[in-house]
Amino acid sequence: MGGKTVSYDTKPAQERFNRTEYAKLEQAFDFFNRKLFGGKLPDVFFTICRHRGSNGYFRPEGFQQRQFDANGDRLPPGFFVHEIALMPDAMYSRPDRDILSTLVHEMCHLRQQEQGKPSRNGYHNRQWADYMKEAGLQPSTLGPFDSRNPYRREPVPEGEQPQEGAETGQNVSHYIIKDGPFDAACAELLASGFSFTLDSMPVIRLKAPKSKFKFTCPRCTAKAWAKAGTKIICGECDEAMEQEEEN
């Protein structure tokens, strides 16, 4: 019989990338678990998903065991697994070090879930803030824009009042403490050749062309809106109204 022979020895490139990128998250997790958390954190399930307004999140017991009896009826799960998610859009244009700091940020939530007393959903309390600083990350509601951030990309403009974020609250990010535990551990990991391969494609939203323009009477300054090039006469002054230039 004729036809194309399909080889199953090689996986499609996309599947290889999927496997590789998730394996890198597991590699980084294991590395920081040893270096910063004494190897005491349990394994988690990683997801990369799009969620606006966040670089990542920790979800306690985000997944559970699937098991069914002989009739196909679902059985109670025997175990649960915590979830750490990273947002691909938030990874765009950020250095690997910054992405890895988000991973450790979520690992501090994992530590608190396992060893401490987490607050209500989404709240970052004092215990979590202490775990963050112990790992080498300074919690701040201003995140990397905090004026104390030694790695801030843009210096505080001259004459502007320095702004320092709070360490606790509902929405708390962080910045990297210079020469702290995370800074040193991350430098070691990156020096070993670790790097992420893929970047999320940015979403480009094209602005719809303007359909109506403002016209102004040169005498009484009355306003009107119409399509570009429309000839409009002011009813009060009997003057031709002038189209304003588009910004």
Accessible surface in RSA format (square Angstrom, percent):
REM  Atomic radii and reference values for relative SASA: ProtOr
REM  Chains: A
REM  Algorithm: Lee & Richards
REM  Probe-radius: 1.40
REM  Slices: 20
REM RES _ NUM      All-atoms   Total-Side   Main-Chain    Non-polar    All polar
REM                ABS   REL    ABS   REL    ABS   REL    ABS   REL    ABS   REL
RES MET A   1   244.49 126.6 156.35 103.5  88.15 209.9 128.86 109.6 115.63 153.2
RES GLY A   2    78.13  96.4   0.00   N/A  78.13  96.4  42.02 115.3  36.11  80.9
RES GLY A   3    77.48  95.6   0.00   N/A  77.48  95.6  39.29 107.8  38.19  85.5
RES LYS A   4   193.86  94.6 157.28  96.5  36.57  87.1 108.22  97.4  85.64  91.2
RES THR A   5   126.29  89.8 100.63 102.0  25.65  61.1  73.12  98.2  53.17  80.4
RES VAL A   6    94.14  61.9  74.54  67.5  19.61  47.2  77.44  67.3  16.70  45.3
RES SER A   7    73.10  61.8  49.28  65.8  23.82  54.9  47.67 101.5  25.42  35.6
RES TYR A   8   185.91  86.8 163.01  92.7  22.91  59.6 126.12  94.8  59.79  73.7
RES ASP A   9   138.70  97.2 101.84 101.4  36.85  87.1  32.83  77.3 105.86 105.6
RES THR A  10    96.85  68.9  82.73  83.9  14.12  33.6  61.75  82.9  35.10  53.1
RES LYS A  11   103.27  50.4  98.51  60.4   4.76  11.3  47.30  42.6  55.97  59.6
RES PRO A  12    85.50  62.3  73.68  67.2  11.82  43.0  85.50  70.6   0.00   0.0
RES ALA A  13    50.54  46.5  43.84  67.7   6.70  15.2  43.95  61.9   6.59  17.5
RES GLN A  14   135.19  75.6 129.19  94.4   6.00  14.3  41.44  88.2  93.75  71.1
RES GLU A  15    72.09  41.4  70.42  53.3   1.67   4.0  27.15  52.5  44.95  36.7
RES ARG A  16    98.98  41.6  98.83  50.4   0.15   0.4  37.21  50.9  61.77  37.4
RES PHE A  17    82.67  41.4  82.52  51.1   0.14   0.4  82.65  50.1   0.01   0.0
RES ASN A  18    74.27  51.2  71.48  69.1   2.79   6.7  18.83  45.3  55.44  53.6
RES ARG A  19   132.94  55.8 122.46  62.4  10.48  25.0  75.12 102.7  57.82  35.0
RES THR A  20    55.90  39.8  52.27  53.0   3.62   8.6  33.40  44.9  22.50  34.0
RES GLU A  21    14.97   8.6  14.44  10.9   0.53   1.3  10.05  19.4   4.93   4.0
RES TYR A  22    77.98  36.4  77.98  44.4   0.00   0.0  57.63  43.3  20.35  25.1
RES ALA A  23    48.55  44.6  42.39  65.4   6.16  14.0  44.19  62.2   4.36  11.6
RES LYS A  24    34.79  17.0  34.49  21.2   0.31   0.7  25.73  23.2   9.06   9.7
RES LEU A  25     1.88   1.0   1.88   1.3   0.00   0.0   1.88   1.3   0.00   0.0
RES GLU A  26    96.55  55.4  95.51  72.3   1.04   2.5  22.67  43.9  73.88  60.3
RES GLN A  27    89.00  49.8  80.40  58.8   8.60  20.5  36.19  77.0  52.81  40.1
RES ALA A  28     0.00   0.0   0.00   0.0   0.00   0.0   0.00   0.0   0.00   0.0
RES PHE A  29     4.14   2.1   4.14   2.6   0.00   0.0   4.14   2.5   0.00   0.0
RES ASP A  30    63.88  44.7  62.14  61.9   1.74   4.1  16.34  38.4  47.55  47.4
RES PHE A  31    18.58   9.3  18.51  11.5   0.06   0.2  18.58  11.3   0.00   0.0
RES PHE A  32     0.00   0.0   0.00   0.0   0.00   0.0   0.00   0.0   0.00   0.0
RES ASN A  33    13.42   9.3  13.42  13.0   0.00   0.0   0.58   1.4  12.84  12.4
RES ARG A  34   150.08  63.0 131.04  66.8  19.04  45.3  66.26  90.6  83.82  50.8
RES LYS A  35   102.25  49.9  71.08  43.6  31.17  74.2  34.69  31.2  67.55  72.0
RES LEU A  36    28.47  15.9   4.55   3.3  23.92  60.1   8.95   6.3  19.52  52.5
RES PHE A  37    16.53   8.3   2.94   1.8  13.59  35.4  11.87   7.2   4.67  13.4
RES GLY A  38    57.92  71.4   0.00   N/A  57.92  71.4  32.42  89.0  25.50  57.1
RES GLY A  39    43.64  53.8   0.00   N/A  43.64  53.8  14.41  39.6  29.23  65.5
RES LYS A  40   155.82  76.0 128.55  78.9  27.27  64.9  78.67  70.8  77.15  82.2
RES LEU A  41     8.73   4.9   0.00   0.0   8.73  21.9   0.18   0.1   8.55  23.0
RES PRO A  42    49.48  36.1  38.08  34.7  11.40  41.4  49.40  40.8   0.08   0.5
RES ASP A  43   113.63  79.6 100.03  99.6  13.60  32.2  33.45  78.7  80.18  80.0
RES VAL A  44    19.29  12.7   0.10   0.1  19.19  46.2   0.14   0.1  19.14  51.9
RES PHE A  45    98.40  49.2  95.75  59.3   2.65   6.9  98.40  59.7   0.00   0.0
RES PHE A  46    16.21   8.1   7.30   4.5   8.90  23.2   7.30   4.4   8.90  25.5
RES THR A  47    25.26  18.0  24.14  24.5   1.12   2.7  24.94  33.5   0.31   0.5
RES ILE A  48    55.63  31.7  32.80  24.4  22.83  55.0  32.80  23.6  22.83  62.0
RES CYS A  49    42.85  32.4  38.32  42.7   4.53  10.7  33.90  85.9   8.95   9.7
RES ARG A  50   151.60  63.7 119.49  60.9  32.11  76.5  57.82  79.0  93.78  56.8
RES HIS A  51   104.73  57.2  95.16  66.1   9.57  24.5  52.58  54.2  52.16  60.7
RES ARG A  52   222.68  93.5 198.05 101.0  24.63  58.6  88.03 120.3 134.65  81.6
RES GLY A  53    88.86 109.6   0.00   N/A  88.86 109.6  44.00 120.8  44.86 100.5
RES SER A  54    38.79  32.8  21.46  28.6  17.33  39.9  23.26  49.5  15.53  21.8
RES ASN A  55    59.47  41.0  52.58  50.8   6.89  16.6   7.36  17.7  52.11  50.4
RES GLY A  56    10.15  12.5   0.00   N/A  10.15  12.5   0.00   0.0  10.15  22.7
RES TYR A  57    67.49  31.5  64.81  36.9   2.68   7.0  48.17  36.2  19.32  23.8
RES PHE A  58    32.00  16.0   9.97   6.2  22.04  57.3   9.97   6.0  22.04  63.1
RES ARG A  59   128.34  53.9 127.47  65.0   0.86   2.1  27.68  37.8 100.65  61.0
RES PRO A  60    62.65  45.7  51.88  47.3  10.77  39.1  51.88  42.8  10.77  66.9
RES GLU A  61    99.00  56.8  81.15  61.4  17.85  42.5  13.45  26.0  85.56  69.9
RES GLY A  62    13.24  16.3   0.00   N/A  13.24  16.3   0.21   0.6  13.03  29.2
RES PHE A  63    78.37  39.2  73.29  45.4   5.09  13.2  78.37  47.5   0.00   0.0
RES GLN A  64    83.30  46.6  65.45  47.8  17.84  42.5  16.72  35.6  66.58  50.5
RES GLN A  65    49.27  27.6  44.51  32.5   4.76  11.3  10.87  23.1  38.41  29.1
RES ARG A  66   175.55  73.7 151.11  77.0  24.44  58.2  56.92  77.8 118.62  71.9
RES GLN A  67    56.74  31.7  51.11  37.4   5.63  13.4  17.34  36.9  39.39  29.9
RES PHE A  68    90.97  45.5  63.76  39.5  27.21  70.8  63.76  38.7  27.21  77.9
RES ASP A  69    53.01  37.1  38.82  38.6  14.19  33.6  27.34  64.3  25.67  25.6
RES ALA A  70   115.43 106.1  65.02 100.3  50.41 114.7  78.31 110.3  37.12  98.3
RES ASN A  71   129.64  89.4  95.56  92.3  34.08  82.1  21.35  51.4 108.29 104.7
RES GLY A  72    49.46  61.0   0.00   N/A  49.46  61.0  28.37  77.9  21.09  47.2
RES ASP A  73    84.02  58.9  80.57  80.2   3.44   8.1  23.46  55.2  60.56  60.4
RES ARG A  74   114.67  48.1  85.56  43.6  29.11  69.3  55.39  75.7  59.28  35.9
RES LEU A  75    65.55  36.5  63.42  45.4   2.13   5.4  64.39  45.2   1.16   3.1
RES PRO A  76   104.64  76.3  94.68  86.3   9.96  36.2 100.83  83.2   3.81  23.7
RES PRO A  77    38.60  28.1  22.44  20.5  16.15  58.7  22.44  18.5  16.15 100.4
RES GLY A  78    59.57  73.5   0.00   N/A  59.57  73.5  26.91  73.8  32.66  73.2
RES PHE A  79   109.63  54.9 104.15  64.5   5.48  14.3 109.63  66.5   0.00   0.0
RES PHE A  80    99.83  49.9  73.90  45.8  25.93  67.5  73.95  44.8  25.88  74.1
RES VAL A  81    42.23  27.8  38.47  34.8   3.76   9.0  42.23  36.7   0.00   0.0
RES HIS A  82    19.05  10.4  18.23  12.7   0.82   2.1  12.84  13.2   6.21   7.2
RES GLU A  83     6.26   3.6   6.26   4.7   0.00   0.0   0.00   0.0   6.26   5.1
RES ILE A  84     0.12   0.1   0.00   0.0   0.12   0.3   0.00   0.0   0.12   0.3
RES ALA A  85     0.00   0.0   0.00   0.0   0.00   0.0   0.00   0.0   0.00   0.0
RES LEU A  86     1.70   0.9   1.66   1.2   0.04   0.1   1.66   1.2   0.04   0.1
RES MET A  87     2.54   1.3   2.54   1.7   0.00   0.0   2.54   2.2   0.00   0.0
RES PRO A  88    16.97  12.4  16.48  15.0   0.49   1.8  16.97  14.0   0.00   0.0
RES ASP A  89    71.34  50.0  56.23  56.0  15.11  35.7  33.94  79.9  37.40  37.3
RES ALA A  90    19.92  18.3   6.87  10.6  13.06  29.7  18.14  25.5   1.78   4.7
RES MET A  91    18.43   9.5  16.90  11.2   1.53   3.6  15.33  13.0   3.10   4.1
RES TYR A  92    95.62  44.6  89.36  50.8   6.26  16.3  51.64  38.8  43.97  54.2
RES SER A  93    79.56  67.2  50.46  67.3  29.10  67.0  44.57  94.9  34.99  49.0
RES ARG A  94    56.40  23.7  45.24  23.1  11.16  26.6  25.11  34.3  31.29  19.0
RES PRO A  95    61.03  44.5  48.84  44.5  12.19  44.3  60.55  50.0   0.47   2.9
RES ASP A  96    35.56  24.9  30.52  30.4   5.04  11.9   6.63  15.6  28.93  28.8
RES ARG A  97    65.17  27.4  64.41  32.8   0.76   1.8  15.95  21.8  49.22  29.8
RES ASP A  98    31.11  21.8  31.08  30.9   0.03   0.1   5.82  13.7  25.29  25.2
RES ILE A  99     6.94   4.0   6.94   5.2   0.00   0.0   6.94   5.0   0.00   0.0
RES LEU A 100     0.49   0.3   0.34   0.2   0.15   0.4   0.49   0.3   0.00   0.0
RES SER A 101     2.61   2.2   2.61   3.5   0.00   0.0   0.00   0.0   2.61   3.7
RES THR A 102     3.76   2.7   3.76   3.8   0.00   0.0   3.58   4.8   0.18   0.3
RES LEU A 103     0.26   0.1   0.26   0.2   0.00   0.0   0.26   0.2   0.00   0.0
RES VAL A 104     0.00   0.0   0.00   0.0   0.00   0.0   0.00   0.0   0.00   0.0
RES HIS A 105    14.23   7.8  14.23   9.9   0.00   0.0   6.46   6.7   7.77   9.0
RES GLU A 106     7.51   4.3   7.51   5.7   0.00   0.0   0.00   0.0   7.51   6.1
RES MET A 107     0.00   0.0   0.00   0.0   0.00   0.0   0.00   0.0   0.00   0.0
RES CYS A 108     0.00   0.0   0.00   0.0   0.00   0.0   0.00   0.0   0.00   0.0
RES HIS A 109    34.07  18.6  31.68  22.0   2.39   6.1  14.24  14.7  19.83  23.1
RES LEU A 110     0.00   0.0   0.00   0.0   0.00   0.0   0.00   0.0   0.00   0.0
RES ARG A 111    43.70  18.3  43.70  22.3   0.00   0.0   3.48   4.8  40.22  24.4
RES GLN A 112     6.05   3.4   6.05   4.4   0.00   0.0   0.18   0.4   5.87   4.5
RES GLN A 113    61.61  34.4  44.90  32.8  16.71  39.8   0.99   2.1  60.61  46.0
RES GLU A 114    86.10  49.4  52.03  39.4  34.07  81.1   7.43  14.4  78.67  64.2
RES GLN A 115    85.28  47.7  46.75  34.2  38.52  91.7  37.47  79.8  47.81  36.3
RES GLY A 116    19.82  24.4   0.00   N/A  19.82  24.4   2.41   6.6  17.41  39.0
RES LYS A 117   169.20  82.5 163.09 100.1   6.10  14.5 107.56  96.8  61.63  65.6
RES PRO A 118    66.15  48.2  44.51  40.6  21.64  78.7  44.51  36.7  21.64 134.5
RES SER A 119    43.74  37.0  15.31  20.4  28.43  65.5  17.71  37.7  26.04  36.5
RES ARG A 120   162.35  68.2 141.28  72.0  21.07  50.2  74.89 102.4  87.46  53.0
RES ASN A 121   148.44 102.4 123.99 119.8  24.45  58.9  43.15 103.8 105.29 101.8
RES GLY A 122    38.71  47.7   0.00   N/A  38.71  47.7  30.85  84.6   7.87  17.6
RES TYR A 123    67.05  31.3  56.49  32.1  10.56  27.5  25.49  19.2  41.56  51.2
RES HIS A 124    17.67   9.7  17.40  12.1   0.27   0.7  12.82  13.2   4.84   5.6
RES ASN A 125    25.56  17.6  24.45  23.6   1.11   2.7  14.29  34.4  11.28  10.9
RES ARG A 126   119.20  50.0 116.34  59.3   2.85   6.8  67.94  92.9  51.26  31.1
RES GLN A 127    60.14  33.6  53.78  39.3   6.36  15.1  26.74  56.9  33.40  25.3
RES TRP A 128     0.41   0.2   0.41   0.2   0.00   0.0   0.41   0.2   0.00   0.0
RES ALA A 129     0.00   0.0   0.00   0.0   0.00   0.0   0.00   0.0   0.00   0.0
RES ASP A 130    65.56  45.9  61.11  60.8   4.45  10.5  25.39  59.7  40.18  40.1
RES TYR A 131    24.13  11.3  23.79  13.5   0.34   0.9  13.67  10.3  10.45  12.9
RES MET A 132     0.00   0.0   0.00   0.0   0.00   0.0   0.00   0.0   0.00   0.0
RES LYS A 133    71.52  34.9  60.27  37.0  11.25  26.8  33.36  30.0  38.16  40.6
RES GLU A 134   108.06  62.0  86.83  65.7  21.23  50.5  46.75  90.4  61.31  50.1
RES ALA A 135     2.79   2.6   1.39   2.1   1.40   3.2   2.68   3.8   0.10   0.3
RES GLY A 136     0.05   0.1   0.00   N/A   0.05   0.1   0.05   0.1   0.00   0.0
RES LEU A 137     0.00   0.0   0.00   0.0   0.00   0.0   0.00   0.0   0.00   0.0
RES GLN A 138    19.28  10.8  19.28  14.1   0.00   0.0   2.27   4.8  17.01  12.9
RES PRO A 139     0.00   0.0   0.00   0.0   0.00   0.0   0.00   0.0   0.00   0.0
RES SER A 140     0.00   0.0   0.00   0.0   0.00   0.0   0.00   0.0   0.00   0.0
RES THR A 141    59.57  42.4  35.38  35.9  24.19  57.6  26.39  35.5  33.17  50.1
RES LEU A 142    60.62  33.8  52.07  37.2   8.55  21.5  57.05  40.1   3.57   9.6
RES GLY A 143     1.37   1.7   0.00   N/A   1.37   1.7   1.26   3.5   0.10   0.2
RES PRO A 144    67.87  49.5  66.83  60.9   1.04   3.8  66.83  55.2   1.04   6.5
RES PHE A 145   146.19  73.1 141.94  87.9   4.25  11.1 141.94  86.1   4.25  12.2
RES ASP A 146     0.00   0.0   0.00   0.0   0.00   0.0   0.00   0.0   0.00   0.0
RES SER A 147    27.40  23.2   4.82   6.4  22.59  52.0   3.36   7.2  24.04  33.7
RES ARG A 148    93.85  39.4  70.36  35.9  23.49  55.9  47.60  65.1  46.25  28.0
RES ASN A 149    13.23   9.1   5.25   5.1   7.98  19.2   0.00   0.0  13.23  12.8
RES PRO A 150    66.27  48.3  25.07  22.9  41.19 149.7  37.32  30.8  28.94 179.9
RES TYR A 151    64.73  30.2  46.09  26.2  18.63  48.5  42.57  32.0  22.16  27.3
RES ARG A 152    62.31  26.2  41.10  20.9  21.21  50.5  12.58  17.2  49.72  30.1
RES ARG A 153   167.58  70.4 131.19  66.9  36.40  86.7  77.82 106.4  89.77  54.4
RES GLU A 154   130.25  74.8 128.65  97.3   1.60   3.8  42.34  81.9  87.91  71.8
RES PRO A 155   113.26  82.5  99.88  91.0  13.38  48.6 107.95  89.1   5.31  33.0
RES VAL A 156    45.57  30.0  26.41  23.9  19.16  46.2  26.41  22.9  19.16  52.0
RES PRO A 157    73.58  53.6  61.42  56.0  12.16  44.2  72.19  59.6   1.39   8.6
RES GLU A 158   182.12 104.6 142.93 108.1  39.19  93.3  64.26 124.3 117.86  96.2
RES GLY A 159    83.22 102.6   0.00   N/A  83.22 102.6  42.95 117.9  40.27  90.2
RES GLU A 160    84.10  48.3  66.95  50.7  17.15  40.8  33.39  64.6  50.70  41.4
RES GLN A 161   142.18  79.5 135.70  99.2   6.48  15.4  53.49 113.9  88.69  67.3
RES PRO A 162    78.44  57.2  64.60  58.9  13.84  50.3  64.60  53.3  13.84  86.0
RES GLN A 163   108.40  60.6 103.84  75.9   4.56  10.9  26.50  56.4  81.90  62.1
RES GLU A 164   111.82  64.2  80.08  60.6  31.75  75.6  17.87  34.6  93.95  76.7
RES GLY A 165    11.01  13.6   0.00   N/A  11.01  13.6   3.24   8.9   7.77  17.4
RES ALA A 166    55.87  51.4  43.34  66.9  12.53  28.5  52.64  74.1   3.23   8.6
RES GLU A 167    38.80  22.3  33.80  25.6   5.01  11.9  13.34  25.8  25.46  20.8
RES THR A 168    38.15  27.1  30.70  31.1   7.45  17.8   5.17   6.9  32.98  49.9
RES GLY A 169    14.78  18.2   0.00   N/A  14.78  18.2  14.78  40.6   0.00   0.0
RES GLN A 170    80.90  45.2  71.40  52.2   9.50  22.6  46.62  99.2  34.28  26.0
RES ASN A 171   123.41  85.1 109.91 106.2  13.49  32.5  36.47  87.8  86.94  84.0
RES VAL A 172    10.44   6.9   0.00   0.0  10.44  25.1   0.77   0.7   9.67  26.2
RES SER A 173    36.79  31.1  32.75  43.7   4.04   9.3  27.69  59.0   9.10  12.8
RES HIS A 174    13.99   7.6  10.44   7.3   3.55   9.1   6.45   6.6   7.54   8.8
RES TYR A 175    18.58   8.7  14.98   8.5   3.60   9.4   9.52   7.2   9.06  11.2
RES ILE A 176     9.51   5.4   7.03   5.2   2.47   6.0   7.03   5.1   2.47   6.7
RES ILE A 177    54.20  30.8  52.68  39.2   1.52   3.7  54.20  39.0   0.00   0.0
RES LYS A 178   115.54  56.4 100.52  61.7  15.02  35.8  66.96  60.3  48.58  51.7
RES ASP A 179   119.31  83.6  89.24  88.8  30.08  71.1  32.96  77.6  86.35  86.1
RES GLY A 180     9.40  11.6   0.00   N/A   9.40  11.6   9.32  25.6   0.08   0.2
RES PRO A 181    66.60  48.5  54.74  49.9  11.86  43.1  64.52  53.3   2.07  12.9
RES PHE A 182     0.00   0.0   0.00   0.0   0.00   0.0   0.00   0.0   0.00   0.0
RES ASP A 183    14.94  10.5  12.96  12.9   1.98   4.7   3.58   8.4  11.36  11.3
RES ALA A 184    63.74  58.6  49.18  75.9  14.57  33.1  57.73  81.3   6.01  15.9
RES ALA A 185     7.48   6.9   3.91   6.0   3.57   8.1   7.10  10.0   0.39   1.0
RES CYS A 186     0.41   0.3   0.41   0.5   0.00   0.0   0.26   0.6   0.15   0.2
RES ALA A 187    60.13  55.3  49.27  76.0  10.86  24.7  55.65  78.4   4.47  11.8
RES GLU A 188    87.00  49.9  77.24  58.4   9.76  23.2  39.77  76.9  47.23  38.6
RES LEU A 189     5.21   2.9   4.60   3.3   0.61   1.5   5.21   3.7   0.00   0.0
RES LEU A 190    57.63  32.1  44.21  31.6  13.42  33.7  44.48  31.2  13.15  35.4
RES ALA A 191    90.78  83.5  48.03  74.1  42.75  97.2  60.80  85.6  29.98  79.4
RES SER A 192    86.26  72.9  40.81  54.5  45.45 104.7  50.20 106.9  36.06  50.5
RES GLY A 193    60.43  74.5   0.00   N/A  60.43  74.5  36.79 101.0  23.63  52.9
RES PHE A 194    14.88   7.4   1.33   0.8  13.55  35.3   9.06   5.5   5.82  16.7
RES SER A 195    51.20  43.3  49.37  65.9   1.83   4.2  22.77  48.5  28.43  39.8
RES PHE A 196    27.01  13.5   7.54   4.7  19.46  50.6   7.58   4.6  19.43  55.6
RES THR A 197    73.75  52.5  41.83  42.4  31.92  76.1  37.13  49.9  36.62  55.4
RES LEU A 198    87.57  48.8  74.84  53.5  12.73  32.0  76.30  53.6  11.27  30.3
RES ASP A 199    83.14  58.2  55.65  55.4  27.49  65.0  32.72  77.0  50.42  50.3
RES SER A 200    15.58  13.2   0.93   1.2  14.65  33.7   9.89  21.1   5.69   8.0
RES MET A 201   153.95  79.7 145.46  96.3   8.50  20.2 113.55  96.5  40.40  53.5
RES PRO A 202    56.80  41.4  39.66  36.2  17.13  62.3  47.27  39.0   9.53  59.2
RES VAL A 203    95.89  63.1  67.94  61.5  27.95  67.4  71.95  62.5  23.93  64.9
RES ILE A 204   136.05  77.4 107.48  80.1  28.58  68.9 110.38  79.5  25.67  69.7
RES ARG A 205   190.49  80.0 157.74  80.4  32.75  78.0  73.09  99.9 117.39  71.1
RES LEU A 206   161.85  90.1 132.65  94.9  29.19  73.4 134.09  94.2  27.76  74.7
RES LYS A 207   197.97  96.6 166.38 102.1  31.59  75.2 115.92 104.3  82.05  87.4
RES ALA A 208    79.69  73.3  60.61  93.5  19.09  43.4  66.22  93.2  13.48  35.7
RES PRO A 209   123.26  89.8 101.11  92.2  22.15  80.5 111.90  92.4  11.36  70.6
RES LYS A 210   110.60  54.0  82.11  50.4  28.49  67.8  53.66  48.3  56.93  60.6
RES SER A 211    82.45  69.7  67.63  90.3  14.82  34.1  47.66 101.5  34.79  48.7
RES LYS A 212   125.25  61.1 119.60  73.4   5.65  13.4  62.42  56.2  62.82  66.9
RES PHE A 213    23.53  11.8  23.53  14.6   0.00   0.0  23.53  14.3   0.00   0.0
RES LYS A 214    71.08  34.7  68.22  41.9   2.85   6.8  21.73  19.6  49.35  52.6
RES PHE A 215     3.85   1.9   3.85   2.4   0.00   0.0   3.85   2.3   0.00   0.0
RES THR A 216    21.05  15.0  20.63  20.9   0.42   1.0  20.63  27.7   0.42   0.6
RES CYS A 217     0.09   0.1   0.00   0.0   0.09   0.2   0.00   0.0   0.09   0.1
RES PRO A 218    70.75  51.6  32.58  29.7  38.17 138.8  42.83  35.4  27.92 173.5
RES ARG A 219   162.49  68.2 132.56  67.6  29.92  71.2  50.54  69.1 111.95  67.8
RES CYS A 220    55.19  41.7  30.11  33.6  25.08  58.9  34.53  87.5  20.66  22.3
RES THR A 221    84.45  60.1  79.47  80.6   4.98  11.9  55.20  74.1  29.25  44.2
RES ALA A 222    40.60  37.3  30.29  46.7  10.31  23.4  40.60  57.2   0.00   0.0
RES LYS A 223   100.05  48.8  70.65  43.3  29.41  70.0  51.00  45.9  49.05  52.3
RES ALA A 224    26.81  24.6  22.28  34.4   4.53  10.3  26.81  37.7   0.00   0.0
RES TRP A 225   147.20  59.1 120.91  58.5  26.29  61.7 103.63  55.3  43.58  70.7
RES ALA A 226    18.83  17.3  14.33  22.1   4.50  10.2  18.83  26.5   0.00   0.0
RES LYS A 227   150.28  73.3 148.42  91.1   1.86   4.4  90.75  81.7  59.53  63.4
RES ALA A 228    60.85  56.0  36.49  56.3  24.36  55.4  36.71  51.7  24.15  64.0
RES GLY A 229    61.48  75.8   0.00   N/A  61.48  75.8  40.10 110.0  21.39  47.9
RES THR A 230    58.40  41.5  44.00  44.6  14.40  34.3  41.99  56.4  16.41  24.8
RES LYS A 231   196.53  95.9 164.93 101.2  31.60  75.2 118.42 106.6  78.11  83.2
RES ILE A 232    36.01  20.5  30.67  22.8   5.33  12.9  33.78  24.3   2.22   6.0
RES ILE A 233   101.03  57.5  80.73  60.1  20.30  48.9  80.73  58.1  20.30  55.1
RES CYS A 234     6.35   4.8   3.08   3.4   3.27   7.7   2.86   7.2   3.50   3.8
RES GLY A 235    83.75 103.3   0.00   N/A  83.75 103.3  42.61 116.9  41.13  92.1
RES GLU A 236   157.37  90.3 123.52  93.4  33.85  80.6  41.99  81.2 115.37  94.2
RES CYS A 237    24.80  18.8   9.61  10.7  15.19  35.7   6.10  15.4  18.70  20.2
RES ASP A 238   119.79  83.9  99.89  99.4  19.91  47.1  31.37  73.8  88.43  88.2
RES GLU A 239    53.68  30.8  51.96  39.3   1.72   4.1   5.31  10.3  48.37  39.5
RES ALA A 240    62.42  57.4  54.95  84.8   7.47  17.0  54.95  77.4   7.47  19.8
RES MET A 241    20.40  10.6   7.08   4.7  13.31  31.7   1.91   1.6  18.49  24.5
RES GLU A 242   106.24  61.0 102.02  77.2   4.22  10.0  38.84  75.1  67.40  55.0
RES GLN A 243    70.69  39.5  47.45  34.7  23.24  55.3  17.26  36.7  53.44  40.5
RES GLU A 244    68.44  39.3  60.32  45.6   8.12  19.3  31.79  61.5  36.64  29.9
RES GLU A 245   161.07  92.5 140.72 106.5  20.35  48.5  64.92 125.6  96.15  78.5
RES GLU A 246   104.26  59.9  75.10  56.8  29.15  69.4  22.20  42.9  82.06  67.0
RES ASN A 247   190.16 131.1 124.73 120.5  65.43 157.5  68.91 165.9 121.25 117.2
END  Absolute sums over single chains surface
CHAIN  1 A    16413.4      12685.9       3727.6       8775.5       7637.9
END  Absolute sums over all chains
TOTAL         16413.4      12685.9       3727.6       8775.5       7637.9
